[in-house]
Amino acid sequence: MDKVELQKRTQKFAVNIIKFTETLPNRRAINVLSNQLLRSSTSIGTNYRAACKGKSPADFINKIVISEEEADESIYWLDLMIESELVDSAHLAPLKKEATELTAIFTAIGKTAKENQKNKKK
């Protein structure tokens, strides 16, 4: 997957989260969880885009790590919605699957970038 495809994928994930949260009822707990989910899920793509324009390898790695953390945080908010039984888990399964895959992708990119930086220093 190239950077443009990953940028599109992170944007699609954010759009899917936006659409999902717009369907939720207006209840206190759901509002808190969905606001947090919106923040973390939309941050994945913005940080990846920033990484692609990184000023240095260290800047790139920093932004990739943030993307990884935000994807993992999105899983957390989805899990809370499932565990608290505020939302039917069937609705969340595809979103959680995508968040898990994005976390794995950014983890792998970060590891590779760190290894490349380490090897350059040798």
N, C-alpha and C positions, 0 to 999 in steps of 0.2 A: 504494500500500500504506500503510495507516495504522499507527500505533504498536502497536496491539494485534496486528495481523497479523504485524508484524515481530518482536514479542516472542515470539509463538507459533512463528514460523519459526526464530528463533535457539534456542529451547528444543528444537524438534524436531531441529535439527541436533545439538545436544549429546546428546540421547537416542540418535540414530543412531550417534554416535561411541561412546557408552558401550556400546551393544549390539555394535558392531563390535569394540571392544577386548576385550570379554568372550569373543569367539570365537577370539582369538589364542592360539597356544601359549605356554607359559611358558618363554621363552628370554631370556637376558640383554639382547641388543640390542633385541628386540621390546618387552620390558618398559620399557626406558628410553624408547624412542620413543613407545610408547603412553601412558606416564605424562605425557610432555610434551604429546602431542596431547590427552589428556583435560583437562589444565590450560588449554591455550589455547582449546580449543573450548567449554568450559563458561564460560570468562571472557567470551566474546563477548556472550552474553545478559545476564549479570549487570551488565556495564558499560553495556549499552544500557538496561537497566531503571533503572540509577542515573542515566543521562543524562536519561531521561524525567522524573525527579524532581529534575533539576538546580536548584541554588539561584540560578544566574545563567547568562547566555549563555556566559560563559567556562567555567563548570563543565560545561555541556552539551557544548560543543565538546571539552573535554578528555576526557570519557568516550566521546564518539563516536570520537575519534582512537584511544583505547585499544581500542575494539571493532574498529576497522579493523585495527589492528596485530595483535590476537589472531587475527582471521580470516586475515590474511596469514601469521602464524606457523603456523596450522593447515595451511595449504597446504605450508609448508616441511616439517613433520613427515610429511605424507602423501607428499610428493615423496621424502623420504629412505627411506621404506618401499618405494616403487616402485623407486628407483635401486639400493638395496641388494638388491633382489629377495627381500626377506623376506616380502612379501605379494604375492599376485597382483594386478596392476594393475587387472584387471577389477572386483575387489571395491572398489577405492578410487575408481574413476572417478566414481560419483555423489557421493561425499563430497567429492572434490576440486572437482567442478563447483559444488556448493553453497557450499563455502568461497570459491571464486572469485567467485561471485555476491554473497555477503555482503560480501566485501571491496569490491567495486564499489559496492554500496549504501551502505556506511558512508563510503566515499571521497566519493561524491556528496553525502551528507547533510552531511559535514564541510565540503566546499567551499561548499555553499549557506549553511550556518550562519556560516562565516567571512565570506562576502560580505555577508550580512545585517548582521552585526556591524560590518563595515567601513563599510557604507552608513549605518548609524545614527550613526556617529561624524562623518560629513560634514555 
